[in-house]
Amino acid sequence: MKTMMAIAVLALPLLGGCGKKEDPTDTLAASNYTPPQTRAPTPIPGQAQTTPITAYVGKYPHDAVGGVDFYDRTDVASGLVTAVGDPKLRATIRGRSGPETPVFKVGDRVAAWGCEQHNCGDRNWTVIVDPKRGRTQVCYHDAETMGTKSDWYDGAAPVRRAETCPSEG
């Protein structure tokens, strides 16, 4: 009997919250909270990238080579952060929501192309990595807002050019 009484006493505070509606204006975050700035990744000592980026050519960007997919390589992830300041656009590019073609070469550079599911002609992107210079360019095309032009990112403000994003496949 004492055990049942103890359980009932302990359960009362838990039951007090049942049926209670959450107040949408009651937030835990301070109103002056600023999220931390996104920084480019750096490898842990002893974990430096040893697989050449050209090993990804012919494979899909999310196929792992040596246990690491194209967008998770330190040089690609860092280049994407440096080239594109908009975190939502970076998430779109890195995401797995739409079709993509195998990684391909553009001269001596390596590129990955992807697009929005069921809307590839109107919304697509290409990430172009120059391993020799350690630079990344990103082309992003959104026909609804850009018409036949595309925005090119390389760390500065995007430049709108009268060209489509390069692709292969």
N, C-alpha and C positions, 0 to 999 in steps of 0.2 A: 504494500500500500504506500509506503514511504517513497519507493522508487517511482510509482505512478504520479505521486504528488510532485516530486522533484522534476519529472519530465514536463508536467503541465506548467509548472512555474517557469521553467526554462523556455518553453514554447510560446508563452504569452507575448514576449517582445517580438518574436518573429511573426506572429499572426497579426500584430498591430499594423503592419505594413500592407497586408492583403487588401485589395480593393482600392488602395490609395492611388489617385491619379497623379502623374508627374506634372509638375509645374514647368511649362516650356520656357518660362522666363528665368527659371532657377538654373544657372549655369555654373560650372566649376571653374571655367577659365576666367582669368582676370580680363577686364575690358581693354586693358592696355598691353595685352600679350602680343609679342611679335615672334613668330616662329624663327628658329635659327636659319641662317643662310645655308643653302645647299653648297657643299664643297665637293670638289673632285675627289674621287677615291684614290688612296695611295696603298700600294701593296704592303703587307706585313713583312718585316725583314725575313728574308729567306723564301718568300713567296712570290718573287718577281715573275712576270710573264715570260716564259721561255718559248712558247709555241709561236712561230711566226704568224702574223695576221693572214698571210697568203694561204695558210692551211684551211681557212674557212671558205675559200673560193670553191663554188660548186655545191656548198652545203647551205641549208637554210639558216637564217640568223639565230634561230632558237635551238639548233642542233649543237650539242656540246662537242667541242674538240678538246681533248685533254681534260675533260670535266668542266669546261667553261664555255658558255654560249657567247656569241659574238658581242652582244650588248653588255655582257658582264665582264669583258676584258677590261683591264684597268685603262689601257690607252683609248679604247672606244668610249667607255663610260665617262672618263675624264674629258675627252674631246667633246662629247655631247653636252656635258655640263658647261664647258667653256663656250661652246658655239651658241647654244640656245638658252637664253635666260628664263624662258617661260616653263615652269615646272609641269604645267598641264600638257604642253606640247611635247616635252620630253617623255612624259608618261604615255602619251599616245604613240609616239615613235617606238618606245621600248615594249609596248603592250603586245598581247597575243590575240587581239580581237579581230584582226583582219588578215587577208591573204598577204603573202610575201613571196618573193622569188629567191632563188639561191643567190648567195653573195657572189659578186662579179667584179671584174677589174675594169677600171676606167684609166687607161694608160698605165702608169705605175702606182696608181691609187687603188684602194679596195672599197667597194660600195655595197650597201644593203638597201633594198627597196621594199616598201610596204604600202598598204592602202587600207582605207576604211571598208569594212565588210559591205558588200553589195553596192559600193559607190566608188570603185577604184578609179574610174576615169575622172571623177570630180574631186576626190580628196585622196592624195597620196604624198609620199615623202621618200627621200633618198638621203642616206647618211654616207658621206664620202670621207674616208680616212686616208691621209697621206702619211704613211709610216716613216718615210725618210725625213720629212720636215716636222713630224709630230703635230700636224694640224688636222682639224676636222671641219668640214663644211656640211651644212644640212640644207636641203632644198625641201620646201613644203608648198604644196599646191592645194588650194581650196577654191574651186570654180565659182562657188556662190559669192565669195567676197573678193576674188582676184580676177575673175574672168579667165582669160587665156594665159595670164602671167603666173609667176611663182615667186615666193619669198625665199631668199638665200641668206642663211645665217652663218657667221664665222666668228662670233664673239662680239661684234659690234651690233648696231641696230640693223635689222634685216633690210636687204636691198631687194626691191621688186624688179624682176627681170622678165622680159618678153620671151620666156622659154619654159618648157616643161621640165619636170624632174627626170633625170636620166634613169633608165631602167633597162633590164635585160631579161629576157624570158618570154 
